[in-house]
Amino acid sequence: MISTKGRYAIRVLIDLAENDSGGYIPLKDIAARQGISKKYLEIIVKDMVGGGLLVGASGKGGGYRLCRKPEEYPIGEIIELMEGSLSSVACLADGAAPCPRAADCETLPLWAEYDRLTHDFFYGKRLSDLLKPGARA
């Protein structure tokens, strides 16, 4: 399940793309437009800055902005940064230890196919796909 953290991160990025005027956008403005607590957004944008999705600046004229074009943000990257692996089962997660039952596991092909479908779906969608027609980005 995708939590509010993951969903709100996507909303923040959409908001920044649609309201881009070349400068930084204050978090309070994003919070007001999105109807999300500024305190909660502070946690989310901190993770996004650390993960290379946003650039932040403090002080007068500060705020946040995208560091790439909207078409360069796969939705899967955003979700995985905020939520962790999209893998459905631990044995298929990146860096997982080899499963001793893999050769005999009758369900492994099911989970592997599901994971491929999920990955391809979210990585096949871009932030730009979610913008309103005519948005600035």
C-alpha positions in Angstrom: 0.0 0.0 0.0 1.3 3.5 -0.9 1.2 5.7 2.2 0.3 9.4 2.4 4.0 10.1 2.4 4.4 8.7 -1.1 1.1 10.1 -2.4 1.8 13.6 -1.0 5.3 13.6 -2.4 3.8 13.1 -5.9 1.4 15.9 -5.2 4.2 18.3 -4.1 6.1 17.6 -7.3 3.0 18.2 -9.4 2.4 21.4 -7.6 6.0 22.6 -8.1 5.8 21.7 -11.8 2.5 23.4 -12.4 3.5 26.5 -10.5 7.0 26.9 -11.8 8.0 30.4 -12.5 11.7 29.9 -12.4 12.2 30.6 -8.7 11.7 28.8 -5.5 8.2 28.1 -4.2 7.6 28.5 -0.5 6.4 25.4 1.3 3.6 27.3 2.9 2.2 28.0 -0.5 2.3 24.4 -1.5 0.7 23.3 1.8 -2.1 25.8 1.3 -2.8 24.8 -2.3 -2.7 21.1 -1.5 -4.5 21.2 1.9 -1.7 19.4 3.6 0.0 20.3 6.9 3.2 22.3 6.4 4.8 20.3 9.3 4.1 17.0 7.5 5.4 18.5 4.2 8.6 19.5 5.9 9.4 15.9 6.6 8.5 14.9 3.0 10.5 17.6 1.2 13.5 16.9 3.4 13.5 13.3 2.1 13.0 14.5 -1.5 15.9 17.0 -1.2 18.1 14.2 0.2 17.0 11.9 -2.6 17.8 14.3 -5.3 14.3 15.1 -6.4 14.2 18.7 -5.2 16.4 21.6 -4.5 15.7 23.8 -1.5 16.8 27.3 -0.4 16.2 29.0 2.9 15.6 32.6 3.7 13.9 35.4 1.8 12.9 34.1 -1.6 13.5 30.5 -0.5 11.5 27.4 -0.9 11.7 24.5 -3.2 11.9 23.7 -6.9 12.3 20.8 -9.2 15.9 19.9 -10.1 14.9 18.2 -13.4 12.2 18.6 -16.0 8.9 16.8 -15.2 9.4 14.3 -17.9 12.6 13.2 -16.2 10.8 12.0 -13.0 9.6 8.4 -13.2 6.8 7.9 -10.7 8.4 4.7 -9.6 11.5 6.6 -8.5 9.4 8.9 -6.3 7.5 6.1 -4.7 10.6 4.0 -4.0 12.4 7.0 -2.5 9.4 7.7 -0.1 8.2 4.1 0.5 11.1 1.8 -0.1 11.2 -1.1 -2.5 8.2 -1.9 -4.7 8.9 -5.6 -4.2 6.0 -7.6 -3.1 8.0 -10.2 -1.2 11.3 -9.9 0.6 13.1 -12.5 -1.5 12.8 -10.4 -4.6 13.9 -7.1 -3.1 17.2 -5.5 -4.3 20.0 -6.8 -2.2 18.0 -9.7 -0.7 20.0 -12.8 0.3 19.4 -15.7 -2.0 16.4 -17.7 -0.9 17.2 -21.4 -0.2 13.7 -22.4 -1.4 13.8 -20.4 -4.7 14.3 -23.5 -6.8 11.3 -25.3 -5.2 9.0 -22.2 -4.6 5.9 -22.7 -6.6 4.8 -19.1 -6.0 8.0 -17.3 -6.9 7.0 -16.9 -10.6 3.7 -15.3 -9.5 5.5 -12.7 -7.3 8.2 -12.0 -9.9 5.6 -11.3 -12.6 3.6 -9.1 -10.2 6.8 -7.2 -9.4 7.6 -6.7 -13.1 4.1 -5.4 -13.8 4.3 -3.0 -10.8 7.7 -1.8 -11.7 6.9 -1.3 -15.4 3.7 0.5 -14.6 5.2 3.0 -12.1 8.4 3.5 -14.0 6.5 3.9 -17.3 4.6 6.9 -15.9 6.3 10.3 -15.6 5.5 13.3 -13.5 4.7 15.1 -16.8 1.9 12.6 -17.4 0.1 13.8 -14.3 0.2 17.5 -15.0 -2.9 19.4 -16.0 -3.0 20.2 -19.7 -1.4 23.6 -20.3 0.6 23.6 -17.0 3.7 25.6 -17.0 6.2 22.8 -16.9 
